[in-house]
Amino acid sequence: MADDMNLAELGDAVPPSQDTNAPRGARDLEAVYDIPVTVSAVLGKSTMQVSQLLKLGRGAVVELDRKLGEAIDIYVNNRLVARGEVVMVDDNRLGVTMTEIVKTDRAV
């Protein structure tokens, strides 16, 4: 079961290399800071048959399973990590503001 944590609860993070009071485990994480990850922001999903997909053309509208204004899901390496809102970055670019972190139980 997932429970949500507000971003304000996280506080201002200081990189472990600059925090002399950081526990040794946090400083050891520096080894993974340069590993690239894939971040995806999912506006919504839709299911359709291949025949319907092949009929889509320019200007076609695909109805998604989300309502206008509903939070979008943010995935890192295909794992849901947060929810957020779409924002305008520049006049012609979109971005995502994270509004909540999704904390999941990782039973192995």
N, C-alpha and C positions, 0 to 999 in steps of 0.2 A: 504494500500500500504506500502511496506517495503522500508526503506532507509538504506543504509549501512554506518557504521561508522568505520573508521580505528582504529586499536588497539592503535596506537601511540597517538590518541586523548584522550585516557583514562588516561594517565599519570601513575605514580607509585602510587598504592593504599596503604595507610597506614591503618592497622586495627583500627577501631574506638576506641578500648580500649587503644591504644597507642597514639592516636591523641587527645590532650586536646582541640584542636580547633574544633573538629568534632561537628556538630550539634547534639542535643539530639536525633533526629530521627535516625541518623546513629548509635549512641551508642546503641539504643534500638534494632537494628538489630542483636546484638550479640546473642540474644535468638534463632535465627534460624541458626546460624553457624554450629551446630552439626547435623542438619537434613540431612539424606542421600538422595541423588538424583541419578537418573539413567542417565548416559551420554552415548549417542550412536553416533558413527561416521558412516555415511551411504556412502558407496562407490558408490552406484547406485541402481537402481531398475529394475525389469524385471517382465513382466506379462506373464503367461503361463497357459494352461489348466491343470487340475489335471492329465489327462492321460499323458501329457508330463512330468510332475513332477515325476510321478511314473516310467517313463522310464530312469530317470537319474541314473547314477551309478558312481562308483569311476572313477575319471579322466574326468568326463563330464564338459563341459564348458558352463556356463550360461552367455549369452551376456547381459550386463547392458546398461542402457540409458545414460551413461557418456563416455566421451572421455578420453584417456590417458592424464594425466596432468591437467585435469579439477578439480576444487576445490570440496571437499567433504562437505556434510552437517553435522553439529554437532547439535545434539538435547539434550536438558536437559528435562527430564520427558515428552518426546514426543513433545516438543516445539522447533522449529528451533531457535537457538540463535546465531550461528556463522557458518562460512565456514573456511575450512583450507586445509592443505596438509598432506599427509601421510609421516612420517619420520621414519628412522631407529634409535631406541633407543640403543639397544645393538646389538650384532651379530645376535640374533635370536628373537628380540622383535620389534614390531611396535608401533608407537605413532602418535599423531596428533598435528601439529602446527596450532594454530588459526591464520588466516591471516586477518579476518574481523569479526566484530560483526554485527549481523543482528538486527536492531531495528525495532520492529513492533508496529503498533498502536493497543492498547488493548481496543477497544470499548466494553463496557458491556451493 
